[in-house]
């Protein structure tokens, strides 16, 4: 019964961390509402889009008296802002953000107008990143293995707290994190953004870096529990570090093209 409860608790903690991660980070749409005249307009502005096509930013505005325009520029870049009118299609006003190469980012800001009144949807520009599609044979194993790795990491940490043997759980956690994060992870990254690895020492991609940190902590914990299956402190440390690292928003400081560099257009 005790072990069943620990597995259930590990699952609850893991699902909670997954929900937190999904609802934070730079790829979650920017949502809100503005008042324009007698209208209350709700919006959800996309911050990621699959190539190859311009990204349609849609705002539901049934009143045809309301029009809109948007400004945009690549980021980071030395570009000047470009302003363009939104296109009406039925009840929607649409801003088409020009597509970029994979990992290219564009900052954009939408303004709605009604006569001499106007409402800027967001105080600061929204940044959208373009990416390539990833085949299911790479993405699905990556997601499942990483979920299993985080789940088992949490369960192993609970085993350490309740003074259970941790060698088998530690080995399984290590293998899952390696397969999901260090094998399938770079494959997904290559398909999506064109590079296998953009974390340390080649870049600052936080997703790559936190995966590496998790693996290193579990590798160290594994060697510790090989000598003593009850060596719980190193296992508990690895589990806590893994949970904290996993809850850092996905894609934060992710791959990007620096358009300020010479020769990049």
Number of C-alpha atoms within 10 A of each C-alpha: 6 8 13 9 10 17 19 13 16 21 18 14 16 23 15 13 19 15 11 15 16 14 14 15 16 20 19 17 17 15 12 12 12 15 13 16 13 6 13 11 17 14 19 16 22 20 21 19 21 16 17 14 13 15 22 17 19 20 22 16 23 15 12 12 9 18 19 22 18 20 18 23 21 25 20 16 16 11 12 10 13 11 14 15 17 21 16 19 12 11 13 18 24 22 25 18 22 14 20 21 17 24 21 20 26 23 19 25 20 26 16 23 16 16 10 5 10 16 16 18 24 18 8 11 16 19 21 24 28 26 24 19 16 17 12 10 10 18 18 15 15 24 15 12 21 23 18 19 24 26 24 24 31 27 26 30 28 22 21 22 13 13 13 16 17 26 23 14 18 27 18 18 28 23 18 24 27 23 17 24 25 19 15 23 25 20 20 25 21 17 18 21 23 18 15 18 23 22 19 13 9 8 15 17 20 21 24 25 18 22 21 17 16 25 22 15 18 27 19 14 25 26 14 18 21 15 10 13 18 18 20 25 15 20 31 22 15 27 28 16 17 23 19 13 18 21 18 17 19 22 14 15 16 18 27 20 20 16 17 14 11 7 6 9 11
